[in-house]
């Protein structure tokens, strides 16, 4: 038995020895995946025209510039379309990569944002810190490009601006390629008789400027005259609906196919979610000094409410709740809340002109991104933040209510026309919560590190625009029978940058 045992052990040892050669451990290569050839299905892509605003144009890092335009989602789509019958795709390119624009020698649009190692910074300031001259801005707004372009995306355009004659005189981005003084954006697109179009982010700017300005504009719901609107006002949903349907009707008048996209909640963007409501560190001495400074205000609030309880139907319970909301207090520690002006508070100035509508911010308030640079200088503590720095819950509700109404119009139009549809609202909500899976990476809406949203906190990175392009292709597959996804023709998002170098030529 002992002999048999040793023979058995020897056989095992020889077996292990025989498998010790390197080639014995190399797995056979897996066969390469095979995919069907890319086909257009029923989609007619020979003349593709993109209609929209800043996202369509390729706006990123607070600017429009040549390299970013190359990665606009319409330009990316055109590259895929070209393999299955798509024609040439032209864009009104900027002259350089500064992001700026001049009239003669006077800058009217600032330089793009770059990452300086710690945060966003304007390109000219970045070079100034290096002690070097910034590259010159060479795009002159007064030089008309004199042609018709497939990409008619115009940064800053609201829905009704697309049908406003002469809008080129108000918006230099459109003025550069408007074919006449009275041209409309929609007219420039429709005259090309597109066989296929994308209509994206129309309606986003109708609430965006209101939100980025901290709600200092007016909600114009009920006002059907957009000519009377201010720059930061919310567009009436009926005006949006009539305009949107007119745009779609004109684009489809010759039987054109297309994709419509809805509007995300812009309050999910890092412009509104990066700066916390309570970012202020204070030592005990500074906290005591601030409390002393607000003591008179707090006392005046208490006196005013005592008068209201005694002389109006206001109950003590209601008064106590409002006093607690409006009392300003600081303490030693890292998380002191900012002091803000809230126009929706009860107006007490008739009782005491010094009692302006102050309170401290809560987690329900959205502090705008530019405010971060003012906080270290005492904004939000020694002096309250202005209305333009905060989007309060009431102002957020106005934005969301209008967005929901716009999206209902878009959904109704999709159902009525049978056009393809992309739900960017759901996609951005996913990015803002769990993130979007992309290979080994998760893209989120976190500023700088998330990979999806550019340095301005609103517009997308090149990776974000590649995701948009992929979503449009999936929608075309679903509605028109193409096979972009099945043929493995979607973009590898990781191949596109999240930040552009300050040294772009």
DOPAKE-947683 format. One line per 10 residues: number of its first residue (from 1); for each residue x, y, z of N, C-alpha, C. Coordinates in pm, whole numbers. Each point is the difference from the previous one (the first is absolute). Layout:
BEGIN
NUM> X:Y:Z:X:Y:Z:X:Y:Z; ... .
This chain:
BEGIN
1> 83:-120:0:-83:120:0:86:124:0; 113:-7:77:87:117:6:57:29:-137; 36:-103:-77:56:20:-134:-102:67:-91; -122:-49:10:-105:58:-84:-20:147:35; 8:31:133:-18:137:42:106:90:-58; 123:-40:0:108:83:-55:-11:16:-151; -41:-107:-68:-20:10:-145:-107:103:-31; -107:0:85:-111:96:-19:46:143:20; 80:21:107:51:134:25:95:44:-109; 80:-92:-51:92:33:-108:-76:40:-126 .
11> -108:-72:-25:-80:32:-119:-59:140:11; -48:36:122:-53:134:20:108:104:-22; 119:-26:57:111:93:-16:38:16:-145; 6:-110:-72:35:9:-142:-108:74:-78; -125:-22:44:-109:70:-67:12:149:17; 31:46:122:17:143:23:118:54:-77; 105:-83:-7:119:43:-73:-31:15:-147; -78:-94:-52:-32:4:-142:-82:123:-35; -74:58:97:-84:116:-26:68:131:35; 126:-7:33:68:121:45:49:86:-113 .
21> 1:-55:-124:41:83:-113:-101:112:-22; 51:119:-38:-85:119:-11:-115:-20:-95; 26:-74:-109:-105:-13:-100:-119:-81:50; 25:-80:106:-109:-80:52:-104:84:74; 39:122:38:-91:85:76:-65:109:-86; 36:11:-125:-56:102:-89:-134:-48:-53; -105:76:34:-132:-36:-50:-8:24:-149; -75:-81:-62:-24:22:-143:-74:131:-17; 40:82:-97:-67:129:-19:-148:-18:-30; -81:89:63:-142:-6:-27:-27:51:-141 .
31> -91:-61:-67:-30:49:-136:-51:143:3; 42:78:-97:-44:139:-7:-151:6:-20; -61:97:71:-144:16:-14:-33:43:-142; -107:-53:-51:-43:37:-135:-131:79:10; -12:103:-80:-118:86:1:-52:15:-142; -128:21:-13:-55:24:-134:50:134:-55; -5:13:-130:39:126:-63:-99:110:39; 51:122:11:-84:114:33:-97:28:-114; -127:15:35:-101:33:-101:-87:114:52; -58:75:-92:-83:115:36:-144:-36:29 .
41> -41:-122:-32:-141:-34:13:-84:89:-89; -102:62:55:-86:90:-77:43:146:10; 108:26:73:43:138:20:65:55:-127; -40:118:-39:56:67:-117:93:110:50; 128:-25:-2:100:84:66:82:85:-95; -43:9:-124:84:66:-102:22:148:27; -97:67:64:17:143:29:-44:25:144; 94:-10:91:-28:14:144:22:144:43; -101:57:69:8:136:54:-31:-6:150; 83:64:79:-19:3:145:-55:136:42 .
51> -107:-2:78:-64:123:47:1:-1:153; 42:109:58:4:4:146:72:124:49; 52:-10:122:66:114:63:146:-36:31; 44:27:121:143:-12:31:50:-143:-4; -80:-97:49:45:-139:-3:19:-46:-144; -92:38:-88:12:-36:-141:124:62:-62; 31:124:39:118:67:-55:132:-62:47; -2:-68:115:123:-56:56:61:87:109; -79:90:54:46:92:105:52:-80:119; 117:37:51:58:-69:116:97:93:69 .
61> 21:-23:129:94:82:78:-30:149:-12; -128:33:-3:-40:140:-3:25:70:-130; 16:-73:-110:37:64:-126:-29:-92:-118; 9:58:-118:-4:-74:-125:136:18:-67; 66:-110:-32:132:10:-64:19:-119:-93; 99:12:-86:14:-91:-113:8:-147:41; 86:-32:97:18:-140:39:-129:-59:56; -73:78:79:-125:-48:58:-106:-21:-108; -1:86:-100:-96:-17:-109:25:-131:-75; 124:-40:-8:32:-127:-63:-61:-118:74 .
71> -24:18:130:-61:-106:81:-146:29:35; -63:92:-73:-144:21:22:-72:-129:-36; -111:-25:68:-68:-126:-28:-51:-8:-145; -45:112:-63:-39:-13:-141:118:-37:-90; 117:55:26:115:-34:-82:39:-145:19; -9:-49:124:28:-141:24:-101:-88:-73; -128:36:9:-101:-78:-72:27:-4:-149; 38:115:-56:23:6:-145:111:-95:-43; 97:-23:89:108:-94:-32:-54:-142:-15; -94:-38:84:-62:-132:-12:-94:-5:-120 .
81> -76:108:-20:-93:4:-113:72:-14:-133; 122:52:-7:72:0:-128:24:-141:-52; 0:-98:90:25:-138:-42:-124:-65:-61; -117:63:17:-124:-61:-51:-85:103:-73; 66:77:-84:-73:91:-88:-3:143:42; 59:34:115:1:139:44:91:85:-85; -42:124:-24:79:91:-81:94:84:83; 56:102:-61:92:91:69:-74:73:111; 72:29:108:-59:70:114:91:118:34; -57:120:-7:80:120:21:-47:74:126 .
91> 95:70:64:-29:75:122:60:140:-12; -61:100:64:57:135:-1:113:9:103; 116:-46:-39:112:-16:94:56:134:47; 39:3:125:74:114:54:140:-2:-60; 68:114:4:130:10:-64:114:-60:81; -23:-22:130:110:-43:86:-56:-78:118; 89:-27:96:-40:-76:119:1:85:127; -12:131:-14:-6:86:118:-138:2:63; -102:-24:-81:-137:8:48:-58:140:-2; 83:100:-25:-47:137:3:-46:49:-135 .
101> -57:122:0:-44:64:-123:19:150:17; 37:65:-108:24:143:3:-85:69:-106; -16:130:21:-49:89:-106:113:99:-23; 67:-17:-111:123:77:-23:106:-48:96; 34:83:97:97:-41:102:-63:-9:139; -132:22:8:-68:0:129:-59:-137:30; 42:-66:108:-57:-131:34:-146:14:40; -86:-86:-53:-141:-2:39:-39:-135:60; 82:-101:-22:-20:-134:58:132:-37:67; 0:-46:125:125:-26:70:69:-129:-44 .
111> 122:-15:46:77:-123:-25:-70:-121:63; 34:-119:-50:-53:-123:57:62:-27:137; -64:-89:74:52:-45:129:98:-115:-19; 103:-3:83:94:-113:2:16:-44:145; 56:-119:18:26:-50:136:143:36:36; 17:74:110:132:48:39:68:-86:106; -56:-117:25:57:-89:101:-83:-4:126; -78:105:23:-87:1:118:-144:32:-34; -25:65:-112:-136:33:-38:-6:70:-135; -120:40:-44:-15:69:-128:58:140:6 .
121> 60:43:-113:56:135:-11:-6:42:-146; -26:127:-25:-1:49:-137:140:-13:-59; 3:-33:-129:128:-26:-67:96:118:10; -49:122:-17:88:116:7:57:19:141; -81:-29:102:51:9:137:103:-109:28; -22:-116:-57:96:-110:14:137:41:-54; 1:59:-118:128:44:-57:59:116:78; -86:89:52:50:111:79:72:-49:125; -54:-105:62:65:-57:118:135:-62:-34; 13:-43:-124:129:-55:-45:97:109:-43 .
131> -50:124:-5:83:109:-49:19:-2:-150; -99:-57:-70:10:-14:-146:-124:62:-64; 14:49:-122:-118:56:-70:-95:-110:-44; -129:25:13:-100:-94:-49:-5:4:-152; -37:-111:-62:-15:3:-146:-108:100:-39; 14:66:-112:-96:104:-38:-133:-60:-43; -107:73:23:-132:-37:-51:-9:47:-145; -27:-91:-90:1:35:-142:-137:-13:-65; -102:-44:73:-134:-11:-56:-72:133:14; -26:67:-113:-65:130:-1:-148:-19:-29 .
141> -84:46:93:-144:-19:-14:-57:70:-122; 69:100:-52:-54:75:-113:32:-64:-134; 80:-103:0:36:-69:-124:-99:-112:-25; -87:17:-98:-99:-101:-32:62:-109:-85; -30:-125:36:62:-114:-68:-61:-26:-136; -116:57:-26:-54:-1:-137:-33:-135:-57; -56:-90:80:-34:-131:-52:-112:-59:84; -54:-110:-47:-103:-72:73:64:-122:63; -27:-22:129:69:-105:75:-100:-103:50; 46:-125:5:-84:-109:50:-25:11:150 .
151> 98:50:73:-19:19:144:-47:143:24; -128:13:38:-57:132:24:-20:25:150; 72:-73:83:-8:22:144:55:137:37; -75:75:80:39:136:37:1:12:152; 117:16:61:5:18:146:-87:117:44; -75:-22:107:-82:105:58:-140:12:-56; -31:-71:-107:-131:16:-65:-111:-63:82; -106:77:26:-121:-54:59:-91:-51:-111; -106:-69:38:-85:-63:-101:-51:102:-102; -55:111:46:-58:97:-92:105:75:-81 .
161> 127:-3:46:106:62:-78:22:-71:-134; -33:-128:-7:20:-74:-124:-88:51:-112; -108:68:35:-92:51:-103:-5:153:1; 96:63:66:3:146:9:83:58:-115; -59:72:-94:78:62:-108:99:101:56; 120:1:-55:100:96:43:71:-37:128; -16:-124:47:63:-40:126:153:6:-10; 54:-4:-120:144:10:-16:57:130:52; -81:106:3:47:128:54:9:-3:152; -68:-96:62:-1:-11:146:97:-106:51 .
171> 32:-96:-84:84:-112:41:116:-15:-98; 122:31:43:113:-1:-95:31:-138:-56; -35:-106:73:24:-134:-53:-84:-24:-125; -126:43:4:-85:-13:-118:36:105:-104; 34:120:44:36:105:-94:113:-38:-93; 90:-88:46:114:-42:-83:-43:-80:-121; -116:-72:10:-36:-82:-116:-141:25:-51; -68:100:52:-131:37:-54:19:49:-144; -81:-49:-92:18:33:-141:-60:134:-39; -79:58:92:-55:134:-27:-31:66:133 .
181> -24:129:-4:-27:75:123:-129:-48:68; -96:-45:-79:-128:-43:56:-13:-150:16; 110:-73:-13:-5:-147:5:-43:-50:136; -61:-119:2:-30:-70:124:83:-128:6; 23:-48:121:75:-126:15:-76:-113:-67; -131:-6:24:-79:-106:-62:4:8:-151; -7:121:-52:6:17:-145:130:-50:-58; 111:26:68:131:-45:-49:8:-153:-2; -71:-64:94:-1:-146:2:-96:-56:-105; -121:53:-5:-103:-57:-87:30:19:-147 .
191> 67:110:-36:27:27:-141:91:-107:-60; 69:-75:86:89:-104:-50:-75:-128:-36; -132:-4:27:-84:-117:-27:66:-127:54; 20:-5:131:68:-117:57:-81:-127:-21; 69:-109:-24:-66:-131:0:-7:-55:141; 87:53:86:4:-45:139:45:117:87; -58:10:121:38:109:89:0:-49:144; 75:72:84:-12:-14:145:-45:134:55; -92:-5:95:-50:121:66:19:-23:149; 99:69:55:43:-31:136:11:124:86 .
201> -27:-16:130:11:98:109:-79:127:-26; -94:-1:-95:-89:115:-17:-89:10:123; 3:113:66:-70:19:126:93:9:119; 122:-54:-14:95:8:110:34:143:37; 28:81:-102:34:141:27:-121:81:45; -119:-52:-20:-121:70:43:-13:4:152; 73:-87:68:4:3:147:142:21:54; 101:-22:-84:138:0:50:44:136:52; -23:106:-77:48:131:44:-71:45:127; -126:-37:16:-71:27:126:72:-69:115 .
211> 37:-125:-21:63:-77:108:141:48:30; 82:21:-104:138:40:25:10:139:60; -104:81:-19:-1:133:60:-64:-1:137; -21:-119:57:-59:-9:132:-146:39:6; -69:-11:-114:-142:29:-3:-33:148:5; 92:84:-48:-29:144:5:-96:43:-112; -23:-89:-96:-96:32:-105:-142:-26:46; -91:-3:-96:-142:-21:28:-47:-129:-65; -89:-69:67:-68:-113:-61:-114:57:-84; 14:-10:-132:-96:65:-90:-117:-91:-38 .
221> -24:-103:78:-117:-84:-25:-126:86:0; -74:-9:-108:-119:84:-17:22:119:-89; 126:31:-31:31:110:-92:38:-62:-134; -83:23:-100:20:-64:-130:79:85:-98; 63:106:47:75:90:-87:149:-7:34; 76:-85:-65:142:-13:35:81:125:-28; -50:89:-85:71:125:-25:9:86:125; -86:-27:98:1:78:123:84:-64:110; 60:-115:-28:76:-71:103:136:64:22; 49:-10:124:138:35:29:92:-117:-26 .
231> 131:26:-1:97:-104:-32:-5:-119:94; -36:25:127:4:-106:101:-137:-54:37; -97:20:-86:-136:-44:29:-24:-144:-46; -98:-63:64:-45:-134:-41:-107:15:-107; 16:-75:-108:-95:7:-111:-132:-68:36; -109:64:-35:-132:-58:20:-10:-134:-74; -53:-105:63:-10:-130:-65:-83:-1:-128; -101:84:-8:-79:6:-124:83:58:-113; 78:103:28:89:56:-100:99:-106:-45; 58:-73:96:92:-107:-36:-69:-104:-88 .
241> -120:-43:40:-70:-104:-75:-29:41:-143; -48:122:-18:-29:47:-135:128:8:-84; 107:48:63:126:14:-72:57:-136:-37; 1:-92:96:58:-132:-24:-74:-73:-111; -132:5:5:-78:-68:-104:21:63:-137; 19:132:-3:27:67:-128:136:-42:-54; 98:-15:88:133:-44:-43:-7:-139:-59; -66:-92:70:-8:-138:-48:-78:-6:-131; -107:76:-9:-80:-1:-123:82:45:-120; 81:104:18:79:48:-114:112:-97:-35 .
251> 60:-62:102:110:-93:-29:-50:-127:-68; -123:-39:28:-54:-124:-59:-87:26:-123; -8:123:-44:-90:35:-111:31:-76:-127; 128:-35:-20:37:-72:-122:17:-149:27; -59:-49:111:9:-142:31:125:-40:74; 70:95:54:125:-30:70:-24:-85:123; 94:-90:28:1:-78:122:84:74:105; -11:-43:125:81:67:100:-13:-58:139; 74:62:92:0:-38:141:-26:124:84; -93:-11:94:-27:106:96:57:-42:136 .
261> 51:96:73:52:-28:134:-68:92:100; -27:-53:118:-64:84:101:103:75:84; -46:68:103:83:94:76:26:-56:140; 124:-10:42:27:-46:136:-32:108:102; -7:-41:125:-10:97:109:138:64:19; 10:126:-36:131:66:7:49:14:143; -92:-13:96:42:8:140:82:-121:42; 10:-104:-85:87:-115:27:144:27:-41; 26:112:-65:133:29:-51:91:57:108; 132:-21:-11:91:44:107:8:150:19 .
271> -49:78:-94:-9:145:21:-83:31:124; -93:-91:31:-91:21:113:25:-96:116; 83:-101:-18:15:-103:103:140:-7:60; 94:81:-49:138:-10:46:25:73:132; -54:120:13:24:82:120:-101:-36:107; 43:-48:117:-95:-36:105:-62:123:63; -111:-22:69:-70:113:64:72:43:128; 89:-86:51:65:28:129:151:-21:-7; 71:78:-81:142:-26:-24:96:83:87; -51:73:101:82:102:65:62:-52:131 .
281> 134:-9:6:66:-33:127:22:127:83; -28:-7:131:17:116:87:64:-44:132; 87:86:53:46:-22:136:-96:69:96; 19:-24:129:-95:51:99:-7:152:0; 115:65:-16:2:146:5:-75:60:-118; 21:-55:-120:-69:52:-119:-149:-26:8; -38:-119:47:-142:-31:14:-67:98:97; 67:29:112:-56:94:98:-13:140:-60; 98:40:-78:-4:131:-64:-117:10:-98; -21:-105:-79:-112:0:-95:-134:0:74 .
291> -10:-78:105:-125:-3:76:-33:136:60; 105:69:46:-22:135:53:-50:93:-110; 53:-18:-121:-41:85:-111:-144:-23:-41; -51:-123:16:-138:-30:-39:-97:8:117; 49:34:119:-88:2:118:-113:100:-16; 31:118:-52:-102:102:-18:-106:-46:-99; 45:-66:-107:-94:-52:-101:-90:-106:63; 59:-94:75:-79:-105:63:-102:57:98; 44:100:74:-92:63:94:-114:71:-70; 31:65:-110:-104:68:-77:-101:-96:-58 .
301> 47:-120:-42:-91:-102:-52:-98:-42:109; 52:-25:119:-88:-42:110:-104:107:32; 42:126:2:-93:109:30:-108:11:-108; 41:-13:-127:-96:13:-110:-105:-109:8; 41:-121:30:-97:-109:7:-90:13:122; 54:53:111:-85:24:117:-111:98:-37; 33:102:-78:-101:96:-44:-104:-68:-90; 47:-86:-92:-92:-66:-93:-94:-94:74; 51:-73:99:-85:-91:76:-108:79:75; 38:118:52:-95:81:77:-101:72:-86 .
311> 32:24:-126:-84:89:-81:-50:-61:-131; 33:-123:-27:-44:-64:-125:-45:-142:32; -57:-70:-97:-42:-140:24:118:-97:15; 123:44:-13:115:-89:11:3:-64:139; 9:-133:5:4:-69:128:141:-2:56; 12:-24:129:131:-7:64:80:-118:-56; -69:-111:-27:69:-117:-55:62:33:-135; -77:68:-86:53:39:-131:114:99:16; -15:93:92:106:99:22:127:-66:49; -11:-96:92:118:-67:52:75:-73:-111 .
321> -75:-63:-90:64:-72:-111:73:97:-92; -61:115:-28:65:96:-89:119:67:68; -11:25:130:114:58:73:118:-96:-2; -26:-130:23:107:-99:-1:67:-7:-138; -81:13:-104:54:-6:-136:87:121:-32; -32:115:59:67:125:-37:112:41:96; 13:-66:113:103:37:97:137:-43:-50; 97:92:6:135:-25:-50:92:-33:117; 60:-119:-3:94:-41:105:118:-74:-60; 117:22:62:122:-69:-41:62:-67:122 .
331> 83:-101:-26:70:-68:110:138:-42:-47; 87:-30:94:133:-48:-34:-12:-137:-67; 66:-16:-113:-8:-127:-73:12:22:-149; -14:-109:-75:28:4:-144:-124:19:-87; -118:-13:53:-119:-10:-85:-106:105:32; 42:125:-1:-95:108:20:-73:31:-130; -132:17:11:-82:27:-118:15:144:-45; -14:21:-129:10:132:-59:-126:82:27; 18:130:12:-113:92:13:-42:43:-140; -129:-10:-28:-50:30:-134:-119:95:9 .
341> -29:64:-112:-122:79:-16:-106:-89:-65; -115:-7:62:-109:-83:-51:-124:88:-19; -31:32:-123:-112:90:-29:-136:-59:33; -4:-132:24:-129:-63:30:-33:2:149; 89:54:83:-32:16:141:-103:112:18; -66:-3:114:-97:106:31:74:134:5; -55:100:-67:64:132:-5:-30:76:130; 106:31:75:-14:72:127:51:143:-7; 38:45:-118:63:132:-9:-97:113:30; -130:-24:-11:-96:104:36:3:26:151 .
351> 36:-102:77:13:14:145:137:53:39; 100:-42:-76:138:43:28:80:-10:-129; 39:111:-59:71:-4:-129:130:-80:4; 55:-25:117:125:-76:12:-22:-151:-10; -124:-42:8:-28:-144:3:-20:-55:-141; 107:2:-77:-7:-58:-135:-16:-152:13; -36:-63:-110:-36:-143:4:123:-89:7; 53:-17:120:119:-83:20:-36:-131:69; 74:-102:-33:-2:-126:74:130:-74:-33; 26:-108:71:114:-82:-36:-43:-113:-92 .
361> 88:-36:-91:-32:-101:-99:-18:-137:65; -78:-84:-66:-18:-138:41:41:-91:-115; -5:-131:25:36:-95:-104:-95:6:-119; -115:63:16:-96:12:-111:34:114:-94; 92:87:38:41:112:-87:115:-44:-89; 6:54:-120:109:-28:-93:84:126:-16; 127:-10:38:93:112:-10:70:-9:-134; 1:108:-77:57:-5:-135:152:-9:4; 55:-63:-102:144:-29:-4:89:124:13; -28:112:-69:90:116:12:9:55:142 .
371> -98:-30:84:0:51:137:119:-51:80; 54:-116:-38:109:-61:77:119:94:14; 26:82:-101:116:89:6:-22:119:93; -126:32:31:-30:115:85:-9:-36:148; -23:-127:31:-19:-41:139:122:27:87; 124:-30:-45:115:28:86:16:148:36; -57:89:-81:11:144:28:-111:49:92; -83:-89:51:-103:39:96:-141:1:-53; -18:-29:-128:-137:-8:-53:-71:-117:65; -120:24:47:-76:-104:66:19:-5:150 .
381> 89:85:52:19:8:146:-16:146:43; 106:78:-13:-9:142:37:-101:74:-88; -13:-44:-124:-99:59:-92:-81:-114:-61; -131:17:-15:-81:-108:-56:27:-18:-148; -22:-122:-46:7:-26:-143:-118:66:-69; 25:59:-116:-108:60:-77:-90:-106:-62; -114:43:-45:-99:-90:-59:58:-78:-117; 95:60:-72:57:-64:-119:88:-119:35; 32:-19:128:91:-107:40:-70:-126:47; -131:4:14:-73:-111:61:-127:-28:-78 .
391> -25:-128:-21:-128:-43:-57:-78:-66:114; -100:70:49:-79:-47:114:-97:-109:-45; -58:-75:96:-97:-104:-40:-114:53:-85; -50:119:30:-109:56:-80:45:26:-143; 123:49:-16:54:26:-133:30:-131:-74; 48:-99:73:22:-131:-61:-131:-58:-52; -106:17:77:-131:-52:-42:-46:65:-129; 27:130:-16:-38:68:-124:75:-61:-119; 127:-29:19:81:-60:-106:-52:-139:-35; -26:-80:101:-42:-139:-22:-140:-4:-62 .
401> -89:86:48:-136:3:-54:1:35:-149; 79:101:-36:9:38:-141:63:-113:-82; 105:-61:52:67:-110:-71:-96:-115:-24; -78:-34:102:-98:-108:-17:-102:33:-109; -42:125:-4:-97:41:-102:62:-8:-139; 124:46:-13:68:-9:-130:13:-146:-43; 40:-85:95:20:-141:-34:-130:-70:-37; -111:46:57:-129:-56:-41:-29:33:-145; 31:122:-41:-14:38:-140:86:-89:-89; 124:-21:39:91:-82:-80:-52:-142:-10 .
411> -48:-55:113:-53:-137:-1:-123:-9:-90; -87:98:9:-120:-1:-85:39:6:-148; 103:78:-32:44:12:-138:60:-130:-50; 75:-68:85:55:-132:-37:-113:-96:-32; -102:-2:86:-111:-91:-21:-76:33:-129; -13:128:-30:-77:42:-117:74:-23:-131; 133:9:4:78:-5:-124:69:-133:-25; 22:-78:105:74:-124:-17:150:19:-14; 48:121:28:144:25:-5:70:-74:114; 127:-25:-17:79:-66:105:15:94:119 .
421> 36:-58:115:-1:77:124:115:-44:91; 64:101:63:103:-26:101:-42:67:131; 3:-76:106:-42:49:132:122:48:78; 46:121:-33:117:53:69:-31:39:144; -124:25:31:-36:28:139:37:-120:87; -40:-119:-40:30:-120:77:149:-29:3; 69:26:-110:143:-28:-7:77:90:97; -35:129:5:70:89:92:-33:-34:145; -124:-39:27:-35:-40:135:81:-122:44; 21:-92:-93:84:-117:31:143:43:30 .
431> 52:90:-82:137:47:20:16:72:133; -105:72:42:7:79:123:-21:-85:125; -44:-124:-16:-25:-87:116:98:-116:3; -21:-99:-85:86:-119:4:115:6:-100; -8:92:-96:103:9:-102:-32:-84:-122; 75:24:-107:-17:-74:-126:120:-90:-20; -26:-130:-12:109:-95:-20:60:18:-138; 134:1:-4:69:12:-127:127:-83:6; -16:-129:-36:115:-90:12:38:-16:146; 126:31:31:49:-10:137:-25:127:81 .
441> -67:98:-57:-18:128:65:-148:28:26; -25:85:99:-134:50:28:5:151:-20; -77:50:-98:-7:144:-24:-110:60:86; 31:110:67:-98:68:85:-2:148:-35; -86:73:70:-9:144:-23:91:79:94; 87:-65:74:92:73:88:90:91:-83; 18:123:47:83:95:-73:144:-48:-2; 65:9:-114:141:-35:-25:21:-151:2; -40:-67:107:33:-141:17:-101:-96:-61; -122:47:-28:-105:-90:-46:14:-46:-142 .
451> 66:82:-84:25:-39:-138:-109:35:-99; -121:31:49:-112:23:-91:-21:148:-30; 10:85:101:-31:142:-13:129:81:1; 7:99:-87:124:75:-19:21:100:113; 106:78:-12:43:89:108:-97:113:29; -95:27:-89:-97:106:29:-116:-49:86; -6:-131:25:-103:-55:86:-134:-21:-66; -10:28:-129:-128:-11:-71:12:-85:-126; 96:33:-84:13:-67:-129:88:-125:14; -4:-85:-100:64:-130:10:145:3:-42 .
461> 72:-102:42:135:-27:-51:-13:-72:-134; 112:-25:-64:-3:-78:-124:-53:-140:28; 32:-57:116:-56:-130:36:-152:8:13; -47:109:59:-144:19:13:-68:10:-135; 63:70:-94:-59:12:-134:6:-133:-75; 102:-82:27:4:-133:-60:-114:-87:53; -32:16:129:-116:-72:55:-128:47:-67; -13:132:-21:-117:51:-71:-11:-63:-138; 110:-2:-72:-1:-59:-135:-45:-145:6; 50:-75:98:-40:-141:13:-150:-12:26 .
471> -54:88:84:-143:-7:30:-84:33:-123; 46:93:-81:-71:29:-124:3:-122:-93; 114:-66:-9:8:-118:-87:-90:-112:49; -8:-20:131:-91:-102:54:-145:34:-35; -34:128:7:-137:42:-34:-29:-23:-147; 98:26:-86:-17:-24:-145:-18:-149:-26; 78:-82:71:-16:-146:-11:-144:-40:31; -53:52:110:-132:-41:49:-111:42:-96; 11:117:-58:-110:54:-81:16:-31:-148; 122:4:-49:20:-11:-144:69:-129:-44 .
481> 28:-91:94:50:-131:-38:146:-8:-37; 78:103:31:145:-9:-20:59:-93:106; 130:-22:-6:61:-92:97:133:54:53; 3:125:37:123:59:55:49:-79:121; -93:-32:90:43:-70:121:35:-145:-29; -85:-70:-74:25:-141:-28:127:-22:-82; 37:96:-83:120:-13:-83:126:49:71; -14:30:130:113:50:80:55:131:-56; -92:88:-43:40:126:-61:-14:120:93; -39:-24:124:-6:112:93:140:48:36 .
491> 9:120:50:131:58:32:56:-58:129; 131:-23:1:72:-33:124:22:131:73; -81:25:99:-3:130:65:135:36:62; 70:-99:52:127:28:68:107:52:-96; -24:-10:-127:97:50:-99:-7:152:-17; -95:63:69:-19:145:-14:42:70:128; 47:124:-10:54:68:119:-109:51:94; 39:16:127:-88:68:95:44:145:16; 127:28:-22:50:137:6:89:24:-122; -3:123:-50:87:38:-109:122:73:56 .
501> 115:-27:-57:123:61:48:-2:153:-18; 58:73:95:14:145:-21:90:34:-118; 78:-99:-45:98:26:-105:-48:-40:-137; -131:-19:-16:-51:-30:-134:46:106:-99; 50:-42:-115:44:101:-99:-117:78:-58 .
